[in-house]
C-alpha cells in the first residue's frame, strides 16, 4: 500500500533529500585531488530511487553532467541488475555515447542498502584531468584516439577496490594520482550519501524512498506539463551557423507543442564530422531540456519528472547524434552552443522571456609538457565569456552559461601548475550595446614556465559567429586567441607554445537587448566610470549627445576612472 505524505512531511523530506545530495557533492569537492573538481566544481551529484529515477540533485554541476547522468542510469541498471549488486559495490563507466559525452567524464554509481535490501543509488560525474590518448583536444579522428574507454564495470566489489580496473586506468593516464584520487573521492561521496539516506529512512520509519520519489517526481511532471501548456501552438524554427572547425556548421532546430508535451527536433543539422566536436544524443538532450526549462519552468525541480514531457531528437549520424567511433572529446563546444540555437526559436513564440545570445559556454585550455624540474604535467583551466542581456536587466559578465562551472582563482591555478598569469580582467566594450547591455567577456594573458615547448590544446568558439543581440540590441564581440607576435592559435586543436611565450585569449561578450538608444544616460555613465565601455564605444553605440535628465553631468563630460588611472 502506497504511503501518503502530509504537506509538512513532504516538505521536510524533500529538503532533507536536497541536503543529502548537497552533502554528497561537498564531500566530493573537499576530497578531490584535481583543481577541476575541487575548485571549479566540474561535477554533478544526485540521488536515484531503486528504479533508477533521479529524485534530487546537488546545486553544483552542469546540465551536461547531471542530465546525462539522469538519462544514463538505466544503462548501469541494464549492466548490473539489483541481484548482481551488493553492499560496498561501486559502479564505473565513461561511455561517451550513453553517458556524459566524452571520455574525460567518469560516472560512479553507489548502490545503497537498508535492511539487506537495495533502496536507491547515489551517482556522481566528474571531469578527469586526463584519460590518456592524444589528450583533451578536438583533433581526434576516432574515439579510440581520445583515451581510455571504461565499459560498465565495478570499481569496488563488496568494499574492496577492483585492482584490475584501477590498474588499467593507472596504466593509461598521464596523471594517475589525480585520476584515481578523484575516483576514490566519488566513491567516498557516494558512501557518505548512502549513510545519510539510511539514517533518514530509519528516522522516518521508511522501508525505501519509492513512495516519496513517486510523489516528488509526479509533482514535478505535472508542473512541467502545466508549463508546456502555456507554450503557443505552431512550429517555431531557427537555423544557427556555428564556427565549426574547417568550415562553418549548420544546426537546424524546430520546437513545437502537442497537448502538454514539447518537442525539440534537430532535423536538417549537418552530418557528424571527423573531429571531436560531435555531440552524443544524451548530451544534446541534456542541454536542450535545460534550455527549454530555463524559459518555461525554471522553478520546477530538475528530476526525472521534469524530463518526461520534453522530447529531443536528432538524425542518427548527425553532429548531434553521432555513432561510434565518431570522436566526441570536445562535445561541449557545440553542446553549450545549443541554447543559442534553441532560444531564437522559442523567442519567436515567447519574445519577452528569452535573453539575448550568450558567449555560449566554456573555453577550455589544456596544457601539457614538462615542468622546470622535468616532471611531466597536464593541466586544464576553464574561462568564460559574457551572458546575453535579459529582457529587464544587463547580462552577467564572465559567467559560465549554460555550463555552471565556477572560475578558479589565479593563485590556486598558479600553485597547482606551471602557469603564470600576467592579466585576467574584464574586456571593455565586449558586451553588446542595447537598452540592456550584454555581459562582458574577459582578457587573459599567461605563460607556461616549462622545460621545453608545451602543447596547448584549445577548445574555443564564437571566433566568427558572434553572440547576437535581441530585440534591436547589438551583437557581442567575437573571441580571439593569439601567441607571440600576434600569431593566431588554433581555436579547436593544438598549438605548440614555447617556454615563456605570452598567450592572450579574449573571450566573447554577450549580446545586448533592446535598442541602444533606449539605454538610460545614468546606466551609460555608470558603465563609463567603471571602465566597462570606452568613450569611443559610447560615442559609436549610444546616442551620446542626448540630454541627460538624471540631474548629473552629461554623459560626454564623464571621464572613465579605469582609463585615467
C-alpha distance (Angstrom), angle and dihedral (degrees) to the residues before:
residue distance angle dihedral
X1 . . .
X2 3.79 . .
X3 3.78 115.9 .
X4 3.78 117.9 -125.6
X5 3.79 119.3 -145.4
X6 3.76 125.8 -144.9
X7 3.82 113.4 -129.1
X8 3.80 94.1 -105.8
X9 3.84 91.2 47.0
X10 3.79 91.1 51.9
X11 3.80 92.0 48.8
X12 3.80 92.0 50.1
X13 3.79 94.4 46.3
X14 3.81 93.2 45.2
X15 3.78 92.4 52.4
X16 3.79 90.8 45.7
X17 3.81 90.0 54.6
X18 3.80 90.5 50.2
X19 3.80 90.3 49.6
X20 3.81 91.5 50.0
X21 3.81 92.1 50.0
X22 3.80 89.9 48.4
X23 3.81 91.4 49.7
X24 3.80 88.9 51.5
X25 3.82 89.9 54.5
X26 3.80 93.7 45.5
X27 3.81 92.5 50.5
X28 3.78 88.7 51.0
X29 3.79 93.2 50.5
X30 3.80 93.8 45.8
X31 3.80 94.7 49.6
X32 3.82 99.0 38.6
X33 3.79 119.6 113.6
X34 3.82 101.1 -150.7
X35 3.80 125.7 72.4
X36 3.82 89.1 -134.6
X37 3.79 89.9 68.5
X38 3.79 101.6 24.3
X39 3.81 98.5 47.1
X40 3.81 108.9 13.8
X41 3.81 94.1 42.5
X42 3.81 94.1 -135.1
X43 3.80 91.7 168.3
X44 3.75 143.2 86.8
X45 3.79 131.8 -147.8
X46 3.80 131.5 -169.9
X47 3.81 147.5 161.7
X48 3.81 121.3 -119.0
X49 3.78 130.0 -169.9
X50 3.81 121.4 -124.9
X51 3.83 89.8 -89.8
X52 3.79 90.3 59.5
X53 3.81 97.2 -107.8
X54 3.80 116.2 143.5
X55 3.80 109.3 -120.1
X56 3.81 106.1 171.7
X57 3.80 137.4 0.6
X58 3.77 137.8 -159.4
X59 3.81 119.8 -105.8
X60 3.79 95.1 -116.0
X61 3.74 123.0 76.1
X62 3.77 143.3 57.7
X63 3.81 134.3 -80.0
X64 3.79 86.9 -120.3
X65 3.79 89.6 62.4
X66 3.78 105.2 31.9
X67 3.80 99.1 40.1
X68 3.81 94.5 44.2
X69 3.79 89.5 47.6
X70 3.80 89.2 52.8
X71 3.80 90.0 52.3
X72 3.80 94.5 40.1
X73 3.79 100.1 52.6
X74 3.80 89.7 87.4
X75 3.80 89.7 63.5
X76 3.79 90.4 56.7
X77 3.81 89.9 50.1
X78 3.80 91.4 48.6
X79 3.81 89.8 53.4
X80 3.81 94.0 41.5
X81 3.82 115.0 27.2
X82 3.84 116.4 -166.1
X83 3.81 93.9 -93.8
X84 3.82 89.5 61.1
X85 3.80 94.2 53.5
X86 3.79 127.3 88.1
X87 3.82 137.3 177.1
X88 3.80 110.4 -76.5
X89 3.81 95.0 28.5
X90 3.80 121.1 131.3
X91 3.81 123.0 -171.3
X92 3.79 126.1 -147.5
X93 3.79 140.5 -171.2
X94 3.80 141.5 144.0
X95 3.82 97.8 -166.3
X96 3.82 99.8 161.7
X97 3.81 96.2 -157.3
X98 3.80 96.9 50.5
X99 3.79 101.6 30.2
X100 3.81 134.1 27.5
X101 3.78 99.3 -20.5
X102 3.81 103.1 -111.9
X103 3.79 136.4 60.8
X104 3.81 93.2 -120.7
X105 3.82 90.7 67.7
X106 3.80 110.9 83.0
X107 3.81 120.2 -168.3
X108 3.80 119.8 -155.7
X109 3.82 122.0 -169.0
X110 3.80 123.4 -164.5
X111 3.83 118.1 -165.1
X112 3.81 115.6 -143.4
X113 3.80 123.3 -144.6
X114 3.80 129.0 -163.5
X115 3.80 122.8 -179.0
X116 3.83 88.4 -4.6
X117 3.80 91.5 -57.6
X118 3.81 130.8 110.5
X119 3.81 107.7 -111.5
X120 3.79 105.0 167.9
X121 3.77 148.8 -45.8
X122 3.77 140.4 -100.1
X123 3.78 116.0 -150.0
X124 3.77 135.5 -177.0
X125 3.77 135.7 -179.4
X126 3.81 122.9 -155.3
X127 3.76 134.8 -179.6
X128 3.81 109.6 -120.8
X129 3.77 117.4 -143.8
X130 3.80 91.1 -131.9
X131 3.81 139.3 7.1
X132 3.80 99.2 175.5
X133 3.79 123.6 -113.3
X134 3.78 117.8 95.1
X135 3.80 90.8 -32.1
X136 3.78 132.1 -108.2
X137 3.79 101.3 -35.6
X138 3.78 141.3 119.3
X139 3.82 90.5 -123.6
X140 3.81 97.4 92.7
X141 3.80 118.1 113.2
X142 3.82 94.3 -162.8
X143 3.79 134.9 19.5
X144 3.81 88.0 -113.4
X145 3.81 89.2 69.7
X146 3.79 92.9 52.0
X147 3.78 99.2 71.1
X148 3.78 145.7 -88.5
X149 3.81 116.8 -12.9
X150 3.80 111.7 -149.1
X151 3.80 112.6 -160.0
X152 3.80 121.4 -149.1
X153 3.80 101.8 -68.0
X154 3.80 144.9 139.7
X155 3.80 114.7 -87.8
X156 3.81 89.5 -177.2
X157 3.79 127.8 26.1
X158 3.82 117.4 -158.9
X159 3.80 90.7 -25.7
X160 3.81 97.4 -45.2
X161 3.80 125.7 108.2
X162 3.79 112.7 -108.1
X163 3.80 95.6 -123.0
X164 3.80 93.9 -165.0
X165 3.81 92.7 57.7
X166 3.82 93.3 42.3
X167 3.80 90.1 47.9
X168 3.80 93.5 51.7
X169 3.79 90.9 50.3
X170 3.81 94.5 46.3
X171 3.81 91.3 50.0
X172 3.81 93.5 52.7
X173 3.80 105.2 44.9
X174 3.79 131.3 73.1
X175 3.80 94.6 -137.8
X176 3.83 106.7 39.1
X177 3.80 93.4 162.9
X178 3.80 93.4 59.7
X179 3.80 95.6 38.9
X180 3.80 96.9 47.8
X181 3.79 90.1 40.0
X182 3.80 91.8 55.0
X183 3.81 91.5 46.9
X184 3.80 90.7 52.9
X185 3.81 88.6 48.3
X186 3.79 88.2 56.0
X187 3.80 90.2 51.0
X188 3.81 91.6 48.7
X189 3.80 91.7 49.1
X190 3.78 91.0 51.3
X191 3.79 91.4 50.1
X192 3.80 92.1 50.7
X193 3.79 90.0 49.0
X194 3.79 90.4 49.1
X195 3.80 91.9 51.6
X196 3.80 91.1 50.6
X197 3.79 92.4 48.3
X198 3.81 92.7 50.7
X199 3.79 88.3 49.8
X200 3.81 89.5 53.0
X201 3.81 92.0 50.3
X202 3.79 91.2 50.9
X203 3.79 93.3 46.2
X204 3.81 93.5 53.0
X205 3.81 95.9 32.7
X206 3.81 94.0 -118.3
X207 3.79 123.3 155.8
X208 3.82 91.1 -152.8
X209 3.81 140.1 -29.1
X210 3.83 97.4 -98.5
X211 3.81 96.7 109.0
X212 3.78 90.3 42.3
X213 3.80 92.7 49.5
X214 3.83 90.5 47.9
X215 3.80 89.3 56.1
X216 3.83 95.3 44.8
X217 3.79 95.6 43.6
X218 3.80 92.4 43.8
X219 3.80 92.3 52.5
X220 3.81 91.5 48.0
X221 3.78 92.0 49.5
X222 3.81 92.9 49.5
X223 3.80 91.6 48.3
X224 3.80 91.6 49.6
X225 3.79 92.6 48.1
X226 3.77 89.9 50.2
X227 3.82 89.9 52.7
X228 3.80 91.4 49.0
X229 3.81 90.7 54.1
X230 3.80 87.2 64.5
X231 3.81 91.5 60.9
X232 3.83 110.8 103.9
X233 3.77 120.8 -109.5
X234 3.78 117.0 -104.5
X235 3.78 139.9 67.5
X236 3.79 114.2 -78.2
X237 3.81 118.4 -165.5
X238 3.77 141.3 -178.4
X239 3.80 136.5 179.7
X240 3.81 117.5 -149.1
X241 3.79 123.7 -169.5
X242 3.79 109.9 -152.1
X243 3.82 125.2 -161.2
X244 3.80 90.5 -109.7
X245 3.79 116.9 179.9
X246 3.77 116.9 -91.0
X247 3.80 90.3 7.7
X248 3.81 138.8 5.1
X249 3.79 115.6 -81.7
X250 3.78 128.5 -139.8
X251 3.79 121.7 -133.3
X252 3.79 114.3 -175.4
X253 3.79 121.0 -171.7
X254 3.79 136.1 -179.5
X255 3.81 124.8 -169.5
X256 3.80 125.1 -166.6
X257 3.78 142.5 153.0
X258 3.79 130.5 -125.1
X259 3.80 109.3 -170.8
X260 3.83 103.9 -57.9
X261 3.80 97.7 -15.8
X262 3.79 127.7 88.2
X263 3.79 125.7 -148.3
X264 3.79 127.8 -156.3
X265 3.79 113.0 -171.6
X266 3.80 127.8 -178.0
X267 3.81 99.1 -167.4
X268 3.80 109.3 148.8
X269 3.81 93.4 38.5
X270 3.82 116.0 135.6
X271 3.81 120.6 -93.7
X272 3.79 120.7 -96.6
X273 3.80 116.3 -80.0
X274 3.80 133.6 -138.6
X275 3.78 92.1 -107.2
X276 3.77 131.7 82.0
X277 3.80 98.4 -100.5
X278 3.81 95.7 91.6
X279 3.81 114.2 121.8
X280 3.82 119.1 -139.7
X281 3.79 113.7 -132.9
X282 3.82 93.8 -110.6
X283 3.81 89.8 58.5
X284 3.81 91.2 43.2
X285 3.79 88.5 52.9
X286 3.80 92.0 47.0
X287 3.78 95.7 56.9
X288 3.80 94.5 36.8
X289 3.80 93.3 54.8
X290 3.80 88.5 45.2
X291 3.82 92.3 53.2
X292 3.81 91.6 48.8
X293 3.78 92.9 47.0
X294 3.82 93.1 49.1
X295 3.79 89.5 61.2
X296 3.80 104.2 31.8
X297 3.80 106.4 32.0
X298 3.81 116.4 2.6
X299 3.82 90.8 155.5
X300 3.83 95.5 58.6
X301 3.83 113.4 98.8
X302 3.78 113.3 -104.8
X303 3.80 104.1 -118.0
X304 3.78 142.6 112.3
X305 3.79 92.2 -66.7
X306 3.79 95.6 56.2
X307 3.83 90.9 53.8
X308 3.81 96.8 53.3
X309 3.86 99.3 79.5
X310 3.83 95.1 46.3
X311 3.80 119.8 79.8
X312 3.81 123.5 -169.6
X313 3.79 125.4 -169.8
X314 3.79 137.4 173.6
X315 3.82 130.6 175.1
X316 3.79 113.1 -89.8
X317 3.78 109.7 -105.9
X318 3.81 93.4 25.4
X319 3.79 128.3 121.7
X320 3.80 88.8 -93.7
X321 3.81 98.3 43.7
X322 3.82 108.7 32.0
X323 3.78 123.7 171.6
X324 3.80 127.2 -135.4
X325 2.98 130.5 -50.9
X326 3.82 91.1 28.5
X327 3.84 110.0 123.7
X328 3.80 116.5 -112.2
X329 3.84 107.9 167.2
X330 3.83 94.1 122.2
X331 3.81 95.6 36.4
X332 3.81 89.7 133.1
X333 3.81 90.9 73.6
X334 3.80 93.4 69.8
X335 3.80 93.6 23.2
X336 3.80 92.1 61.3
X337 3.80 88.5 44.2
X338 3.81 92.9 61.4
X339 3.83 96.3 87.5
X340 3.81 86.5 54.6
X341 3.80 87.8 57.6
X342 3.82 96.4 41.2
X343 3.82 100.3 43.0
X344 3.85 95.5 64.8
X345 3.80 89.4 52.5
X346 3.80 91.2 50.9
X347 3.81 90.5 43.5
X348 3.79 90.8 64.3
X349 3.81 86.6 60.3
X350 3.81 99.8 34.8
X351 3.83 106.4 20.8
X352 3.80 96.2 170.1
X353 3.80 96.7 53.9
X354 3.79 104.0 53.5
X355 3.82 124.9 83.0
X356 3.77 126.1 -137.8
X357 3.78 118.6 -89.8
X358 3.80 118.3 -68.4
X359 3.79 130.5 -148.4
X360 3.82 84.0 -98.1
X361 3.74 111.9 -128.6
X362 3.74 143.3 -44.9
X363 3.74 131.1 -14.0
X364 3.79 103.6 -146.7
X365 3.80 118.8 -157.3
X366 3.80 116.2 -170.6
X367 3.81 119.9 -175.2
X368 3.77 127.2 -176.8
X369 3.77 137.0 174.3
X370 3.80 136.7 89.9
X371 3.77 128.1 -41.7
X372 3.78 121.4 -129.5
X373 3.82 89.3 -90.5
X374 3.81 90.8 53.7
X375 3.80 95.9 -107.1
X376 3.83 112.5 139.5
X377 3.78 117.2 -117.9
X378 3.78 139.7 -175.4
X379 3.80 118.1 -169.4
X380 3.78 134.7 169.7
X381 3.78 130.3 -169.7
X382 3.77 132.7 -175.3
X383 3.79 128.3 -137.0
X384 3.77 129.4 -178.4
X385 3.78 140.0 -155.3
X386 3.78 133.1 -147.1
X387 3.78 130.6 -59.4
X388 3.76 121.8 -126.0
X389 3.79 118.8 -98.5
X390 3.79 116.4 -95.0
X391 3.81 127.6 -129.2
X392 3.79 90.1 -98.3
X393 3.82 106.6 17.0
X394 3.79 143.0 43.5
X395 3.77 117.7 -94.6
X396 3.78 119.6 -96.6
X397 3.80 114.8 -104.3
X398 3.83 123.2 -127.1
X399 3.79 91.6 -4.0
X400 3.76 124.4 149.9
X401 3.78 107.5 -119.9
X402 2.95 130.4 -165.8
X403 3.80 94.0 1.8
X404 3.82 103.9 56.0
X405 3.82 95.5 -144.6
X406 3.80 116.6 152.8
X407 3.79 123.7 -125.6
X408 3.80 115.2 -112.9
X409 3.78 118.7 -134.2
X410 3.78 118.4 -106.0
X411 3.81 91.4 -123.4
X412 3.80 93.1 56.5
X413 3.80 93.5 47.5
X414 3.79 92.3 49.0
X415 3.80 90.8 48.8
X416 3.81 92.9 49.3
X417 3.81 98.8 43.6
X418 3.82 143.1 23.9
X419 3.82 90.9 -101.6
X420 3.79 120.6 121.9
X421 3.81 117.2 -164.3
X422 3.81 118.9 -147.7
X423 3.80 97.5 177.5
X424 3.78 137.3 10.7
X425 3.79 113.1 165.0
X426 3.79 146.5 124.9
X427 3.80 115.0 -68.2
X428 3.83 106.1 -128.2
X429 3.82 117.9 -134.2
X430 3.81 92.8 13.1
X431 3.82 94.6 113.3
X432 3.78 114.2 85.7
X433 3.82 114.9 -108.7
X434 3.78 119.7 -115.1
X435 3.76 146.0 119.9
X436 3.78 79.8 -67.0
X437 3.80 115.6 29.3
X438 3.78 123.0 -128.5
X439 3.79 118.4 -113.5
X440 3.81 117.2 -93.4
X441 3.76 126.4 -109.3
X442 3.78 121.4 -142.3
X443 3.78 139.8 -117.7
X444 3.81 118.3 -133.6
X445 3.79 125.5 -174.5
X446 3.80 118.7 -175.1
X447 3.78 144.2 153.3
X448 3.79 133.4 -153.2
X449 3.80 117.0 -126.7
X450 3.77 99.9 -147.8
X451 3.77 145.8 142.8
X452 3.78 101.7 -106.9
X453 3.79 129.4 -21.6
X454 3.81 121.3 -28.8
X455 3.76 131.0 -150.1
X456 3.79 115.1 -117.9
X457 3.78 114.3 -161.5
X458 3.80 111.1 -163.8
X459 3.79 126.7 -162.9
X460 3.81 101.9 -176.2
X461 3.79 131.2 150.5
X462 3.82 141.4 -179.6
X463 3.79 92.4 54.2
X464 3.81 90.7 132.4
X465 3.82 106.3 6.1
X466 3.80 98.4 67.8
X467 3.82 122.0 -155.3
X468 3.78 104.7 -92.0
X469 3.78 127.8 -128.5
X470 3.81 122.1 -127.1
X471 3.81 134.3 -137.1
X472 3.80 92.3 5.9
X473 3.80 97.0 -37.6
X474 3.81 121.3 137.9
X475 3.78 125.8 -106.9
X476 3.79 123.3 -99.1
X477 3.79 120.9 -116.6
X478 3.79 121.9 -86.2
X479 3.79 121.2 -116.8
X480 3.80 128.6 -107.8
X481 3.82 138.3 -169.1
X482 3.81 124.1 -166.2
X483 3.77 138.8 166.9
X484 3.78 132.1 -159.3
X485 3.81 116.4 -22.8
X486 3.80 89.6 10.7
X487 3.80 96.1 -71.4
X488 3.79 110.5 163.8
X489 3.79 115.6 -115.4
X490 3.77 122.4 -139.9
X491 3.80 105.0 -90.6
X492 3.81 95.6 -152.6
X493 3.75 107.2 22.4
X494 3.77 143.9 30.3
X495 3.80 132.5 -43.7
X496 3.80 128.5 -180.0
X497 3.81 113.0 -121.0
X498 3.78 122.1 -162.8
X499 3.82 122.1 -136.0
X500 3.79 109.4 -83.1
X501 3.80 94.1 9.4
X502 3.79 111.5 145.4
X503 3.79 114.5 -126.0
X504 3.79 119.6 -162.7
X505 3.78 124.3 -164.2
X506 3.80 122.9 -176.4
X507 3.78 112.8 -164.2
X508 3.81 122.7 -148.0
X509 3.78 124.2 -101.7
X510 3.79 126.6 -133.6
X511 3.78 125.1 -100.5
X512 3.80 122.7 -98.1
X513 3.81 125.4 -115.0
X514 3.79 123.5 -135.0
X515 3.83 129.1 0.0
X516 3.84 112.9 -42.1
X517 3.80 89.3 -134.3
X518 3.79 89.0 67.7
X519 3.81 94.8 59.0
X520 3.76 111.8 114.1
X521 3.78 118.1 -108.2
X522 3.79 88.8 -128.5
X523 3.81 91.7 57.4
X524 3.81 91.9 48.0
X525 3.79 90.1 48.5
X526 3.81 91.0 49.9
X527 3.82 91.8 50.6
X528 3.79 91.3 49.2
X529 3.79 93.5 50.1
X530 3.81 91.3 48.7
X531 3.80 92.5 50.2
X532 3.80 93.0 -117.6
X533 3.80 91.2 125.2
X534 3.78 130.9 25.0
X535 3.79 126.2 -128.9
X536 3.82 88.5 -111.3
X537 3.81 91.8 55.0
X538 3.78 90.7 45.3
X539 3.77 91.4 54.7
X540 3.81 92.4 43.8
X541 3.80 101.0 43.1
X542 3.79 106.0 30.5
X543 3.78 136.6 48.1
X544 3.78 90.7 -104.1
X545 3.80 95.7 170.9
X546 3.79 95.4 59.4
X547 3.80 115.9 110.9
X548 3.78 118.1 -91.4
X549 3.80 109.2 -128.5
X550 3.79 94.6 -177.2
X551 3.78 93.1 93.2
X552 3.82 93.7 -116.8
X553 3.79 132.0 98.1
X554 3.79 117.3 -56.5
X555 3.76 118.2 -90.9
X556 3.78 93.0 -110.6
X557 3.79 92.2 55.0
X558 3.79 94.4 58.1
X559 3.78 117.8 96.9
X560 3.78 120.2 -148.9
X561 3.79 110.8 -114.7
X562 3.79 89.9 -153.0
X563 3.81 91.0 56.3
X564 3.79 97.8 45.1
X565 3.80 101.6 44.1
